[in-house]
């Protein structure tokens, strides 16, 4: 609902959680399930997460694009993410840019 309210709901095909995959992140099963569910390759996926170790690193290892969002944390000094977003508004803008 948040992404729909931000005007990017049509860019999101689905959301997969560790509960769906039966494994906790950073286990690759979470990310692989998302790819299978969407029927796409890793380079067509964007992972949005708030943890470098649990979200960004595993997604990049599989070849996915990434957005590190940090609404409740200080701005990270370093990230390997493709985009950095302090809030969901900025995250929505980054997502729009990635899917163009």
PyMOL commands that set and color helices and strands:
alter all, ss='L'
color gray80, all
select helices_A, chain A and resi 2-5+9-11+18-21+28-38+42-44+52-62+88-98
alter helices_A, ss='H'
color red, helices_A
select strands_A, chain A and resi 46-49+65-69+83-85
alter strands_A, ss='S'
color yellow, strands_A
deselect
rebuild
show_as cartoon
